Amino acid sequence: MIVLFIVLALVAVYPLAGYPLLVALIARLRPQPVRRAAITPTVTILIPAYNEARVIARTIENKLEQDYPAELLQIIVVSDCSEDGTDDIVRQYADRGVQLLRRKVRQGKAAALNEAVTHARGEIVVFSDGNSVFARDAIRRMVENFADPRVGYVTGSLQLVQAEEGAVSGGGAYLRYENWLRRIESSAGSIIGVNGGCDAMRRELYFDVPADQITDFVLPLRVLQRRLRVIYDERVRATEAANDELGSEFRMRVRVALRALRGLWYMRAVLNPFAYPWTAFCILSHKILRYVTFLFLLVALLMSAILAPTMPEFRVLLALQVLFYALAALGTSSRLPAVLQRLTALPSYFFISNVAFAVAFARFLRGESLATWRPRGG
């Protein structure tokens, strides 16, 4: 039983610690640098939006202020049947070259991007969320990566900005960890997960994504299937408002995990380790094992509870697990002093993420799907 518990613990820890260490070793032994250069191809920025009236003007202004030749830049906002005045705000920028595409039927982000890309004139397509704010040099930095013919997709460094100064966010810490992991994955070859709100790809590589699939996951996998690289560039900086409401963050994590699981099933061909060894290894380690970690954690907790009465070492292990979950539960409170916020932020985020993965996994097994979306925090 002790051996089984150790195995469960190692499998639970591997996606978060063992895998990054292994990839870092591979990157050190066999580095894969990107050959960047100052190039200026035509670029189309696609901004899918649904009820983004509160932030869409700032997002458009941000893209118009990019340090990139204006004559080479095309901006398209595709409204997925917005109802809050988003379209009227976008129309105010028509005289500055911003195009509005309003969809007749609300079908979600994938369908919106499929339509918008047919109007794209750029050699490079840049994806921005409705609330993503790019650093002024973000597009120029992104484009430099495509000087390397092996690069097909680029994602940048997204940072979450807290609404209140000094607020502590488990989501922000998780995103910093993900960016670090993407950096070492990129150094070793290609990354699996991208930000979605600060990305770019070669227009020629875009293909229509089914409406119930997640573009941020399927498009990079299709690029990898074409034997091209998906890389992370930490110089490409962008910010979004953090989601400070834990319940909303939970619902978002469920949506993302469910759509990622459906994306994995849709793109299951890249899980063949003989045809795509690196991609299959990274997906198993970075995604699949992480999504089912809740199973290992649950079994480990049950084992500890069963064995604790007769085995002292399991009493200690049970106490540590109970303490961790108590901190996680405490962290769900919205009224904690700063000290407790810092102490509970990571446990609570880790806990709700794994509960969200469990819910998403159950919904995936039932055959559920999601196509439409709401602004972050919805």
N, C-alpha and C positions, 0 to 999 in steps of 0.2 A: 504493500500500500504506500509506503514511503517513496519507493521508486516511482510509482505511478503519479504521486503528488508532485515529485520533482520534475517529471516529464511534462505534466500539465503546466507547471510554473514556467518552465523553459520555453514551451510553445507559446505561452501568453506573452512572455517578455521578448521573444525573438523578433517580432515585427517592429517593435519600438526601439530595441537596443542592439540585438544581435545582427539583424539585417543591415542597419546603417554601418556598423563596424566592419562587416564583411565587404560592403560596397566601397567603403573608404580604403580598405586594403587593396581592392581591385583597381581603384582609381590611382593609387600610388604606384602599383606595379605596372599598370598598363593605361596611362593617362590618354584621354581623347580630347585634346584641345580643339576649340572652334576657331577656324581661320576667318577672323572678322576683317572688314574693310569699310571705308567710308563710301558707300554707294547710295544713289538716290533714285530708286525705281518709283513708279507711280504706286500710290497707296490709297486704298479705300478703307475708311473706318465705318464699321457696322455697329449700330447701337440699338439692340432690341429693347423695347420699353413697354411696360404695362403700368399705367397709373403712376407715372414718375413726375408729376407736375411739380412736386416739392423740390426736386433736385435736377431736373433735366436741363434747365437753362445754364446752371453752373457747369454741367458736364459738357454741353455744346461749346460754351465759351472756352473751357479748358482745351478742347480739341482744336478750336480755331487759333489758339495761342501757341500751338506746338512749334518748336524750333525745326521746321521742315518746310521746304518750298511750297507755298500755297498753291501754285499752279499744278503741283503733282499730287495734291491731296483732295480726296473726295470724301464727304461725310454724309452718311445715310442713316436716318433714324427710322426704324420700322416699328410702328405702333401696333400692338396686338389687341386692337379694339379698345384702346384706353378710354376711360369714361370720366376722367377728372380734369380735363383741360390740357393734358399733355400735348395733344396735337396742335392746339392753338398756339402754345408757346413755341413749338418747333417751327411753325409757319412763320413766326416773326423773324426767323433767320434765313428765310428763303433768298433774300437779296444778298446774303453773304455766301451763297452756294450750298447751304445745307438742304438736303432733300428729305422730304417726308413720304414714307410709304405707309398708308393705313390699310391694314388687312381687313377683309370683309367678314371673315369668320375667325374667332379666337381659337387658335390651335396650339399655342405655346411657342417656346423659343426656337426649337428646331425648325418648325414650319416657317416661322418668321425669317430666320436666317436663310433658309432655302430660297425664299422669294427674294430677299434683299440681295443675295449674292448674284442673282441674274442681272442686276443693275450695276454691279461693280465693274469699274473700268481699271482698277488698280492691279498691278502685278502681284502686290502683297495685300492681303486682307487682314485688317486689325479688328479684333473684337473688344468692345468695351461694354461694361454694364451701364445701366442708366444712372448709377451713382458713383461710377469710378472716376477718380481724378488722377490724371497722369502727371508725372513730373514733366517739365517743359521739354526735356530732351528724350522722353521715353520712346517716341516713334523712331527718331533717328538712331537711337541705340538698338532698338529692336531690329531695324532693317539691316544694320551692319552684320548681323549674324547670317543673313541670306547670301552674303558674299561667298560663304562656304556651300558648295553645291550639295553637300551631304545633309544639310539642314533643311527640314521641311516645315517645322513648327517651332515657335518660340513662346515661352511664357515668362512673365516678369515677376518682380517681387512686390506682392500686395501686402500692405500694412493696414491694420484696423485702427481707426482713431476713436478713442473713447469720447462719449458726449460730455462726461465730467472729468475735469483734470484730476489726476491721481487715482482714478478708478482702476480696479484690478480686473483683468479679463482672462479667464481660462482659454477662451477662443483666441485671443491675441497670442498667448504663449504657444498654443497648438500651431498657429499659423507660422510663428517664428521657427518652430521645430520643423514643420513641413518645408519651409524655404531652405533651411539648412540641409535637409535630406535631399531636396531637389538639386541643390548645388553639388553634392557629392555624387548623386546619380548621374548628373549631367557630365561631370568630369570623367566618369567611368564609361559613359556611352550615351544613354538616353533616359529620360524620365518617364514616369507613368502618369502621375497626377499633375494637372495644370490648374491655374487659377480661374480661367474662364473670363474674368473681367479685365484682363490686361495681357492679351495673347495676340499672336500673328501667325499666319501661314501663307504659303504660296497659293495664289488663286487657282492655279492649274490642278492643285491637289484636292480642292474642295469637292465633295460629292454630296448629294441630297441625303440628309439624315432623316430616318423615319420620325414622325412627329412625337412618338412616345419614348424616344431615346434622348440621352443627354449629350449634347454636342461637345461639351467640354471634355468628355471622356472618349466618345466614339471617334471624333475627328483625329485626335492624337494617335489613337490606336490604328486608325486606317493609314496614317502617315508611316507608322512603324511597320505596318504590313507591306508598305511599298519599299521597305529597306532603307528608309531615310531616318534622320535623327530628330528627336523631339528634345529640345534643350531649354534649360533655365538660365536666364541672364539676370544676375542680381543687380546689374547697373540700371535695369529698366524698372523704375519705381512708380508705384501707384498707391493710392489710399482709398479706403471706403469707410463709411461710418460703422463702428462696431455695433453688434446686436446686444444690447444690454439686458434684454428680457430673456431669462433662461428658458421659459416655456416656448417662446418664439424660436430660440436657438435650437431647442429640441425638435420642434416640428421641421425646421430647416434641415437638420441632420438626418431625420427620417427620409425626407424627400430626396436629398442628395444620395444617401446610401441605397435607397430603393432603385433610383434611376441608374446608379452605377452598377448595381447587380444585374439589372436588365441590359445595360450596355455590355457587361462582361459576357452575358449569354449570347447577345447579338454578335459580338466580335470574338466568339469562343475559338475561332480558327487560330488566333495568335497565342492561345494557351498550349499549342503543340510545341513541346520543348525540343523536338528534333528540327522543326522548321524555323522556330523563333526562340532559340535558347535564352537569350538575354531578356527578351520581353516576357516570356513565360515565367522565368525566375523572379523578375521584379513584380509582376502581377500577383503571383502566389504569395510572395513575401510582404509586399507593400499594401496589397488590397485584400485578397481573399482571407488570409490568416487574420488580418486585423478585423475584418467584418465578422468573423466567427469567434473572436477572442472571448466574447461573453459566455460562450459555452464552456470554455476551459475555466473561466473564473467561477462560474456557477458550480461546476463539478468540484473544483478545489474547495470552495466554501462548504459544500455539503460533506465532502470527505473529512474536512477538519472538524465539523460539528459532530460527525458520527464517531470519529476516533479520539476526540478530545477527552472524554471521560476516562479512557484507559491508557492514553499515551501522553505524557507531559509535554513532549515537543509539539504535539498538535494543539495543545491548549494555548501555547504561545502563538502558534501560527493563526489559530482562530481569533485570539485577542487582537492580533495585528490587523487581521482582515476586518473585524468588527470596528476597530478604531478608524480604519481608512474609510469604510462606508458611513460611519457616523460623521466624519468630517465632510464627506460628500453630501450627506443629507443636510448638514448645517449650512453648507455653502449655497443651498437653494434659497435661503432666506435673502430677501432684498435689503434687509436692514441690519447689516453687520458692521462693527467698527473696522477700520482699515487693517488692523493687525490680523483679525480673523478672516477678512477678505483674502489677504495674501496667503494665509494658511490653508484656506478651503477652496480657492479658485481652481487649482489643478485637479484635486480629487473630485470635485463636483462636475467639472467639465468631462473628465475621463468617465465618470459614472454615467452621466446623461448620454454621452456619446455611445457607450456600449449598450445602454437600454435602447437608444435609437436604432442601433445596428440590429438588435434583437427584433424590434418591431418591424423594421424594414425587411429583415430576412423572412419573417412570418408572412408579411404581405407579398413578398416575392414568390414564396412557395404557393400562395393562393392565386398567383397569376395577375396580381394587381399592377397597374401602371399609372404614370402621371405624365401629362404633357404640358399643361398650363402652369404658370408660376405667378407669384405675387412678389412685390418689392421686398428686399431683405427686411426682416423684422415683421413680415406679415404672416 
